Amino acid sequence: KNNCRRYTNSKMIKFVNKFLDKKQLKKVYDYYDALIFKNDDKLVREPKNSQVPNAVYMYNDVVSNYIMLTKLKLVEKQFGEKLIPTYSFVRQYSRGMELKKHIDRSACEMSLTLNIWQDENWPIYFEKDKKKIEIYTEPGQAALYEGCIYPHWREKYKGESYLQIFMHYVRANGKNTDHYLDGLGKLNYPKEIYKKWL
């Protein structure tokens, strides 16, 4: 069930420059570069019936979760609301892959897509009031949006590799607080790493 609803004071769709600074981006880039291109036999790929069949993905990876939590205050400032984290999702797109047009589930009231690397400019599209909005990002930049309100998608990628991180949140005073940490009630890593932000 989708419990999202349109809030009159929400920012809805927004571009954020320098979501990661150059030093942060370099560390994140190096981490995923090693994880993806030096561990090919251990990679997990999305099934054929998924949004992006055969794409490499990681659910609640330790680094993406770390960014999701440490950037919480920044995301709250951008949306103008108190939020709680639900989950993060890393995906690497290869040539010819596309993100099918969709709306998100209720755990994704307030979301962002963070560009980590690309070798071709590639917009994400949103449908708002029957109009198509496109947002381009460079590595380190992010697009913030209400994914369970506004349909969004990406057309076929013409480059070789594009890596992005989804980070999802819900309103702290809303109807979807049961999605806190995606209903797991805990993170997959020692709480000491995260307790500062929980």
C-alpha positions in Angstrom: 0.0 0.0 0.0 1.2 3.5 -0.9 0.6 5.8 2.0 2.4 8.8 0.5 0.4 12.0 -0.1 1.2 15.3 -1.5 2.3 17.9 1.1 1.8 21.6 0.1 5.1 22.7 1.7 7.3 20.0 0.2 10.2 20.8 -2.1 9.1 17.9 -4.3 11.9 17.8 -6.9 15.2 19.6 -6.4 18.9 19.6 -7.5 21.6 19.7 -4.9 25.2 20.7 -5.9 28.2 19.4 -3.9 26.2 16.8 -1.9 29.6 15.1 -1.5 32.7 17.3 -1.6 35.7 16.2 -3.7 37.4 14.4 -0.8 34.3 12.5 0.1 33.5 11.6 -3.5 37.1 10.3 -4.1 36.8 7.9 -1.1 33.3 6.7 -2.2 34.4 6.3 -5.8 37.5 4.3 -4.9 35.5 2.0 -2.5 32.9 1.1 -5.2 35.4 0.9 -8.0 37.3 -1.7 -6.1 34.1 -3.5 -5.0 32.6 -3.7 -8.4 35.5 -4.1 -10.8 37.8 -6.2 -8.7 35.1 -8.6 -7.3 33.2 -9.6 -10.4 32.6 -13.1 -9.2 30.9 -11.8 -6.0 28.6 -9.2 -7.6 24.8 -9.5 -7.1 22.7 -8.6 -10.1 19.0 -7.7 -10.3 16.6 -10.4 -11.6 14.9 -10.3 -15.0 11.6 -9.0 -13.5 13.2 -6.1 -11.7 13.3 -2.4 -12.7 16.7 -2.8 -14.2 17.4 -6.4 -15.2 21.0 -7.6 -14.7 22.2 -4.4 -13.1 24.7 -4.7 -10.3 23.2 -3.6 -7.0 23.8 -3.4 -3.3 21.0 -3.1 -0.7 22.0 -1.3 2.5 25.7 -1.4 1.8 27.8 -0.1 4.8 29.1 2.9 2.9 25.8 4.0 1.3 24.1 3.6 4.7 26.8 5.7 6.3 26.2 8.5 3.8 22.4 8.2 4.2 22.8 8.8 8.0 25.6 11.3 8.1 23.8 13.5 5.4 20.4 13.3 7.2 20.6 16.9 8.5 21.5 18.2 5.0 18.6 16.3 3.4 16.2 17.6 6.1 17.3 21.1 5.4 16.7 20.7 1.7 13.2 19.2 2.2 12.4 21.5 5.1 11.1 18.6 7.3 12.3 16.2 10.0 13.0 12.8 8.5 14.0 9.3 9.5 16.1 7.0 7.3 14.7 3.8 5.7 17.2 2.3 3.3 19.9 2.8 0.7 20.4 1.2 -2.6 23.4 1.3 -4.9 23.0 0.5 -8.6 25.5 0.4 -11.5 24.1 0.9 -14.9 25.8 -0.4 -18.1 25.3 0.5 -21.7 21.7 0.0 -22.9 20.2 -0.2 -19.4 17.2 1.9 -18.5 15.2 2.7 -15.4 11.5 1.9 -16.1 9.0 4.6 -15.3 7.6 4.0 -11.9 6.6 5.4 -8.5 8.2 4.2 -5.3 6.9 2.3 -2.3 5.9 4.1 0.9 9.4 3.7 2.4 10.6 6.2 -0.2 8.6 9.4 0.7 11.6 11.6 0.4 14.5 10.3 -1.7 17.6 11.3 -3.5 19.8 9.8 -6.2 23.5 10.6 -5.8 25.8 10.5 -8.8 29.1 8.7 -8.0 30.5 8.3 -11.5 29.5 8.5 -15.1 31.1 8.5 -18.6 28.1 10.0 -20.3 25.7 12.8 -19.1 22.4 11.0 -18.2 19.3 12.7 -16.9 16.7 11.4 -14.5 13.2 12.3 -15.6 10.1 13.2 -13.5 6.5 13.7 -14.4 4.9 16.6 -12.6 1.6 18.1 -13.5 1.7 16.3 -16.8 5.0 17.8 -17.7 8.4 16.1 -18.1 11.2 17.5 -15.9 14.8 16.4 -16.5 17.6 16.8 -14.0 21.3 16.2 -14.9 23.9 15.6 -12.2 27.6 15.4 -12.2 29.5 13.1 -9.8 29.0 14.3 -6.2 25.7 16.0 -7.1 22.2 14.8 -6.2 18.6 15.0 -7.2 16.1 15.1 -4.4 12.4 14.1 -5.0 9.2 12.6 -3.7 9.4 9.3 -5.5 6.1 7.8 -4.4 4.3 10.9 -5.6 6.0 11.7 -8.9 6.7 9.0 -11.6 10.4 9.0 -12.5 12.6 7.1 -15.0 15.8 7.1 -17.0 16.1 6.3 -20.7 18.7 3.9 -22.1 22.2 4.7 -21.0 24.6 5.4 -23.9 27.8 5.3 -21.9 29.7 2.3 -20.4 29.2 2.7 -16.7 27.1 4.9 -14.4 27.0 4.4 -10.6 24.5 6.1 -8.3 23.2 5.7 -4.8 19.5 5.9 -3.8 18.9 7.1 -0.2 15.4 7.0 1.1 13.6 8.6 4.0 10.1 9.1 5.5 8.6 12.0 7.4 9.3 11.7 11.1 5.8 12.8 11.9 4.1 11.0 9.0 2.2 7.8 8.4 5.2 5.7 7.3 7.4 5.6 10.3 7.0 1.9 10.5 9.5 1.9 7.5 12.3 3.1 9.8 15.4 1.2 8.6 13.0 -0.6 6.2 11.2 -2.3 9.0 14.3 -4.3 10.0 14.6 -2.4 13.3 18.4 -2.5 13.1 21.3 -2.0 10.7 23.4 -4.8 9.4 26.5 -3.4 11.1 27.5 -2.5 14.6 25.3 0.2 16.0 28.3 2.0 17.4 29.1 3.1 13.9 25.8 4.8 13.5 24.4 5.7 16.9 25.5 9.3 16.6 22.9 9.8 13.8 20.0 7.5 15.0 
